[in-house]
Amino acid sequence: LQTWYYQILIFLAGTLSDPEVEIDALTI
């Protein structure tokens, strides 16, 4: 249940900091 929560945090962090981080988070 916590995995999706972390994925959302990483997704939001990626959109705020770098789009590359967002792509890396999605590939995982």
N, C-alpha and C positions, 0 to 999 in steps of 0.2 A: 504493500500500500504506500510505502514511502518512496518507492522508485519513481513513480510518476511525479511526485512532489519535487524531487530533486531534478528531474528532467525539465520541469517547468521553470525552476529557478535558473538552471543552466541556460535554458532557452531565452528567458528574459535577460539574463546577464549578457548573453551573446548579442542580443539585439541592442543593448545599451552600450556595450563596449566595442566589440568587433563582430562583424557578420561571419568572419572566419570561424570564430569560436562556436557560433550557432551551427554552422555546417558540421564542425567536428562533433558537436554534441549529438546531432542527428545521426551521424554515421555510427556512433556507438549504440 
